[in-house]
């Protein structure tokens, strides 16, 4: 099964519109947190220019530090954080939290207000 099929299934599972991202779009990734820490977190704001709206980090806390997230083209997520790939087509406003044997996905309306 390819990534788009997995993404469609996640959208159906969580009753989200299918809103795929392009490989050339950018996301925000807190690369420095990806040292085996859990949980893995993702949230999606609305698209802006060349960004798809996704931000990913590992750990319990989301830092407000300006350099916390680094821009990364979506095509490189498979290298840095492949566990997030099935969630990429969830529409803006969705969040997720992944840990060992645990998956939580929910809609957060506040993410739509920028």
Secondary structure, DSSP 8 states (H G I E B T S, - for coil): --HHHHHHHHHHHTT--B----TTSEEEE-GGGTTT-S-EEEEE---BTTEEEEEEEESS-----TTSSEEEEGGGHHHH-GGGGGGTTB-TTEEEEEETTEEEEEE-GGGG--
